[in-house]
Amino acid sequence: MISVVIGGGTMGAGVAHLFLAGGHEVVLVEAGAERASAARRAVEASLAKAADRGRLEAVPHELLKHLTVVERLDDVAAGASLVVEAVPEDVELKRQVLKAAANACPDAVLASNTSSLSISALAEGLPGERVLGMHFFNPVPVQQLVELVLHDGVSADVVARVRGWAEALGKTVIEVRDAPGFATSRLGVAVGMEAIRMLEEGVASAEDIDTGMRLGYGWPMGPLRLTDLVGLDVRLAIAEHLAAELGPRFEPPALLRDKVAAGHLGRKTGQGFFTW
């Protein structure tokens, strides 16, 4: 099976790793030679880390023989069965990418890894019967969940095929209707925004808020550390989108806006609600 991943950032590299480990031939698309090289290195590092931790049965360099990194979607084999776009959360950018994928891969299922944008909106002008959301979670090779987001036009056959592919990769699948924030982002952002408000109001320290959720509710990671991991800028964009769609209960706290303005974006910058 040939799978295409468009976007070689954290999520795209993780999806490429997952597909390689699952026996797919993988084409990873990232614009520009420097970014394409960085994407390859990210996949290599991810596979090596998994092997070191005993989470990978195959030898990384053998899996990498099945990875092709290209700079243009035009270079993708037309025989792809699945395309997953993992580019930044921008509606127009994702539409452009999916439109190019629909033309380059005429038989492929077109999946978006968006965590909150409308799949119906992304599918406009495309063969909607083969478009759906395939929301992975970070880190992709480790997190068990895949959230399939279904709009009215997607075919039942496509849904069944994607569910089968995800389950063959060892993932647990949930299906949700195309609604703002889907199921996971909507709930996760609601808790995350409230945790930030509590910190802003001096209710408790960041460490104590997170410890309370880990030990009191069984969360593997507290909401503030999770926000650092996801990226404060990413969480801010999702919260703004949900506030526009669902109302002021998702309005981002001033503390979140201030941290993003200061460049404190979480783990990727070394500073967020915690120091990394």
C-alpha positions as CSV (number, residue, x, y, z in Angstrom):
1,M,0.0,0.0,0.0
2,I,1.3,3.4,-1.0
3,S,0.5,6.2,1.5
4,V,1.3,9.9,1.0
5,V,1.9,12.3,3.9
6,I,1.9,16.0,3.0
7,G,3.8,18.1,5.6
8,G,6.9,16.9,7.4
9,G,6.6,18.7,10.7
10,T,6.0,16.9,14.0
11,M,2.7,15.4,13.1
12,G,3.6,14.5,9.5
13,A,6.8,12.9,10.5
14,G,4.9,10.9,13.1
15,V,2.3,9.7,10.6
16,A,5.1,8.7,8.2
17,H,6.8,6.7,11.0
18,L,3.5,5.0,11.8
19,F,2.8,4.0,8.2
20,L,6.4,2.8,7.7
21,A,6.1,0.6,10.8
22,G,2.8,-0.7,9.5
23,G,4.4,-1.9,6.2
24,H,3.4,0.9,3.9
25,E,5.4,2.5,1.1
26,V,5.5,6.1,2.2
27,V,5.9,9.3,0.2
28,L,6.5,12.3,2.4
29,V,6.1,15.7,0.8
30,E,7.7,18.8,2.2
31,A,8.4,22.0,0.2
32,G,12.1,23.0,-0.2
33,A,15.3,21.0,0.0
34,E,16.1,22.1,3.5
35,R,12.7,21.3,5.0
36,A,12.6,18.0,3.1
37,S,15.9,17.0,4.6
38,A,14.7,18.0,8.0
39,A,11.6,16.0,7.5
40,R,13.6,12.9,6.6
41,R,15.8,13.4,9.7
42,A,12.7,13.7,11.9
43,V,11.4,10.4,10.7
44,E,14.8,8.7,11.1
45,A,15.1,10.1,14.7
46,S,11.6,9.0,15.5
47,L,12.2,5.4,14.3
48,A,15.5,5.2,16.1
49,K,13.9,6.4,19.3
50,A,11.2,3.8,19.0
51,A,13.8,1.1,18.4
52,D,15.8,2.2,21.4
53,R,12.7,1.9,23.6
54,G,11.8,-1.5,22.3
55,R,8.6,-0.2,20.5
56,L,9.7,-1.2,17.0
57,E,10.1,-4.7,15.8
58,A,11.7,-3.9,12.5
59,V,15.2,-2.4,12.0
60,P,14.9,1.4,11.3
61,H,17.2,1.4,8.3
62,E,15.2,-1.3,6.7
63,L,12.0,0.6,7.1
64,L,13.7,3.8,5.7
65,K,14.2,2.0,2.4
66,H,10.4,2.3,2.0
67,L,10.4,6.1,2.5
68,T,10.6,8.6,-0.3
69,V,10.9,12.3,0.5
70,V,9.9,14.7,-2.3
71,E,9.6,18.5,-2.5
72,R,6.5,18.6,-4.8
73,L,3.3,16.7,-4.8
74,D,3.6,16.3,-8.6
75,D,6.3,13.8,-7.8
76,V,3.9,11.5,-6.0
77,A,3.0,8.1,-7.5
78,A,-0.5,8.2,-8.9
79,G,-1.1,4.7,-7.3
80,A,-1.4,6.0,-3.8
81,S,-4.3,4.6,-1.8
82,L,-4.3,7.2,1.0
83,V,-3.2,10.8,1.3
84,V,-2.9,12.4,4.7
85,E,-2.3,16.2,4.8
86,A,-0.6,17.4,7.9
87,V,0.1,21.1,7.0
88,P,-0.6,24.0,9.3
89,E,-4.2,24.8,10.5
90,D,-5.1,27.1,7.7
91,V,-8.3,26.4,5.7
92,E,-7.1,27.8,2.4
93,L,-3.7,26.1,2.6
94,K,-5.4,22.8,3.4
95,R,-7.9,23.2,0.5
96,Q,-5.0,23.9,-1.9
97,V,-3.1,20.9,-0.7
98,L,-6.2,18.6,-0.9
99,K,-7.1,19.9,-4.3
100,A,-3.6,19.1,-5.6
101,A,-3.7,15.7,-4.0
102,A,-7.1,14.9,-5.6
103,N,-5.6,15.6,-9.0
104,A,-2.3,13.9,-8.4
105,C,-3.7,10.8,-6.7
106,P,-7.1,10.2,-8.5
107,D,-7.9,6.9,-6.6
108,A,-6.7,7.9,-3.1
109,V,-8.7,8.6,0.0
110,L,-8.0,12.2,1.0
111,A,-7.6,12.7,4.7
112,S,-7.0,15.8,6.8
113,N,-5.2,15.6,10.1
114,T,-6.9,18.9,11.2
115,S,-7.8,19.0,14.9
116,S,-10.7,21.5,14.6
117,L,-11.4,22.8,11.1
118,S,-14.6,21.8,9.2
119,I,-14.1,18.8,7.0
120,S,-17.1,19.9,5.0
121,A,-15.4,23.2,4.3
122,L,-12.2,21.5,3.3
123,A,-14.1,19.2,1.0
124,E,-15.7,22.0,-1.0
125,G,-14.9,21.6,-4.7
126,L,-13.4,18.2,-4.2
127,P,-14.7,14.6,-4.7
128,G,-16.3,14.7,-1.3
129,E,-17.1,11.0,-1.2
130,R,-13.4,10.3,-0.6
131,V,-12.6,13.1,1.8
132,L,-12.7,12.8,5.6
133,G,-10.8,13.8,8.7
134,M,-8.2,11.4,10.1
135,H,-7.1,13.1,13.3
136,F,-4.0,11.6,14.9
137,F,-2.6,12.5,18.3
138,N,0.9,13.5,19.3
139,P,3.2,11.5,19.5
140,V,1.5,9.6,16.6
141,P,3.4,6.3,16.9
142,V,2.5,6.1,20.6
143,Q,-1.0,7.5,21.0
144,Q,-3.6,4.9,20.4
145,L,-6.5,7.0,19.2
146,V,-7.5,8.0,15.7
147,E,-10.5,10.2,15.4
148,L,-12.4,9.9,12.1
149,V,-14.4,13.0,11.2
150,L,-17.2,12.4,8.8
151,H,-19.1,14.9,6.7
152,D,-22.4,14.2,5.0
153,G,-20.8,13.5,1.6
154,V,-18.2,10.8,2.5
155,S,-19.0,7.3,1.3
156,A,-19.5,4.4,3.7
157,D,-16.9,2.4,1.8
158,V,-14.2,5.0,2.3
159,V,-15.0,5.2,6.0
160,A,-14.8,1.4,6.3
161,R,-11.5,1.3,4.4
162,V,-9.9,4.0,6.5
163,R,-11.1,2.4,9.7
164,G,-9.6,-0.9,8.6
165,W,-6.3,0.7,7.7
166,A,-6.1,2.5,11.1
167,E,-7.0,-0.6,13.1
168,A,-4.4,-2.6,11.1
169,L,-1.8,0.0,12.4
170,G,-2.9,-0.8,16.0
171,K,-5.0,2.2,16.5
172,T,-8.4,2.5,18.2
173,V,-10.9,4.4,16.0
174,I,-13.8,6.7,17.0
175,E,-16.2,8.2,14.6
176,V,-17.5,11.7,15.1
177,R,-19.8,14.1,13.1
178,D,-18.2,17.1,11.5
179,A,-18.8,19.7,14.2
180,P,-16.6,22.4,15.5
181,G,-13.7,20.9,17.5
182,F,-15.0,17.4,16.8
183,A,-15.1,15.4,20.1
184,T,-11.5,15.5,21.3
185,S,-10.4,19.0,20.6
186,R,-13.6,20.5,21.8
187,L,-13.3,18.8,25.2
188,G,-9.5,19.1,25.4
189,V,-9.5,22.8,24.7
190,A,-12.4,23.5,27.1
191,V,-10.4,21.9,30.0
192,G,-7.2,23.6,28.8
193,M,-8.7,27.1,28.7
194,E,-10.2,26.7,32.1
195,A,-6.8,25.5,33.5
196,I,-5.2,28.6,32.1
197,R,-7.8,30.8,33.6
198,M,-7.3,29.1,37.0
199,L,-3.5,29.8,36.7
200,E,-4.3,33.4,35.7
201,E,-6.5,33.9,38.7
202,G,-4.0,32.4,41.1
203,V,-6.2,29.4,42.1
204,A,-3.1,27.1,42.1
205,S,0.3,26.7,40.5
206,A,0.7,25.1,37.1
207,E,2.3,22.1,38.7
208,D,-0.5,21.6,41.2
209,I,-3.3,22.1,38.6
210,D,-1.7,19.4,36.5
211,T,-1.0,17.1,39.4
212,G,-4.7,17.4,40.5
213,M,-5.9,16.2,37.0
214,R,-3.3,13.4,36.8
215,L,-3.9,12.0,40.3
216,G,-7.5,13.0,40.8
217,Y,-8.9,12.1,37.3
218,G,-6.3,9.7,36.0
219,W,-5.0,11.9,33.1
220,P,-1.7,10.7,31.9
221,M,-0.6,14.4,31.5
222,G,-2.0,17.6,33.0
223,P,-3.8,20.1,30.7
224,L,-1.1,22.8,31.0
225,R,1.8,20.4,30.2
226,L,-0.3,19.1,27.3
227,T,-0.8,22.6,26.1
228,D,3.0,23.0,26.2
229,L,3.4,19.8,24.2
230,V,0.8,20.8,21.6
231,G,2.1,24.3,21.3
232,L,0.5,27.4,22.8
233,D,0.1,29.0,19.4
234,V,-1.7,25.9,18.1
235,R,-4.0,25.9,21.1
236,L,-4.7,29.6,20.8
237,A,-5.7,29.2,17.1
238,I,-8.0,26.3,17.9
239,A,-9.6,28.2,20.8
240,E,-10.2,31.3,18.6
241,H,-11.8,29.1,16.0
242,L,-14.1,27.4,18.6
243,A,-15.0,30.8,20.1
244,A,-16.0,32.1,16.7
245,E,-18.1,28.9,16.1
246,L,-19.5,28.1,19.5
247,G,-19.4,31.2,21.6
248,P,-17.5,33.0,24.4
249,R,-17.0,29.9,26.6
250,F,-14.0,29.1,24.4
251,E,-12.6,32.6,24.4
252,P,-8.8,32.3,25.1
253,P,-7.6,33.8,28.4
254,A,-5.3,36.9,28.3
255,L,-2.5,34.8,29.8
256,L,-2.5,32.5,26.8
257,R,-2.4,35.5,24.3
258,D,0.4,37.1,26.3
259,K,2.5,34.0,26.3
260,V,2.1,33.5,22.6
261,A,2.9,37.2,21.9
262,A,6.1,36.7,24.0
263,G,7.1,33.7,22.0
264,H,6.6,31.3,24.9
265,L,5.0,28.5,22.8
266,G,5.8,25.5,25.0
267,R,8.2,22.6,24.4
268,K,9.2,23.7,20.9
269,T,10.6,27.0,22.2
270,G,11.8,25.7,25.6
271,Q,9.3,27.8,27.6
272,G,5.5,27.7,28.1
273,F,3.7,27.1,31.3
274,F,6.7,25.0,32.2
275,T,10.4,25.2,31.3
276,W,11.6,22.4,28.9
